[in-house]
Amino acid sequence: MSLFARALKPAASSAVRLAIRGYASEAAAASGGKLIVNFALPHQTVLKKHEVNQVDMSAVSGDLGILADHVPTIEQLKPGVLDIIGDGGSTKYFVSGGFAIMNPNSVLNINAIEAFKLEDLDAQAVATNLAESQRLLTSAKDETAKEAAAIEVELYESIQAALTGKSK
C-alpha cells in the first residue's frame, strides 16, 4: 500500500484499494489490441480517435513506449521525438514539450505545446540557429539573456539529435 493510501481515513483507504490496477495484460478494457490516440496542439487537433499499435515518446522520466492496455499514467514530455506507429507505418513528430495521459480504456491523450513532422524540419536551418543560439549564450551580459539562450540551445540540440537519430 502506498504512503498516501496509508495516510487516508479507513473509509477513504478502502476506496483507494478498489482503484488499484494490475498489469496491462490484466486490464479490464477490451481494446482489441489497438491504442486510441488523441493528439492536440493549442491551435489544432493533429489526431482524433486515431487507432495505432504503439506510441514511443521522450518523457522527463525517460523514454517509453505505450501500447494498448498500458497502465494509466501521466507523463511530462520533454523536447524529443514522438513516434506514432500504426499498421501503415510510422509518423515521427518533434515535440517541444507537453503532457501525455494514458487512460484505463486504452486512450492516449497527447497535448503538446508545438509539434512538427520530422520530415518538415530543415537540418541546415537547425544547425544555423543552434550556432547563433550558442553565440548568444556565450555573449549574454545578464542572467535573463543567458537563460533564454540556454533554452534555445537545448531546444536546437534536441531537434538536431532527432534529425540525426541520436538520442540526446
Buried (B, 14 or more C-beta within 10 A) or exposed (E): EEEEBEEBEEEEBEEBEEEEEEEBEEBEEEBEEBBBBBBBBEEEEBBEEBBBBBBBBBBEEEEBEBBBBBEEBEBEBBBBBBBBBBEEEEBBBBBBBBBBBBBBBBBBBBBBEBBBEBEEBEEEEBBEBBEBBBEBBEEBEEEEEBEBBBEBBBBBBBBBBBBEEEEB
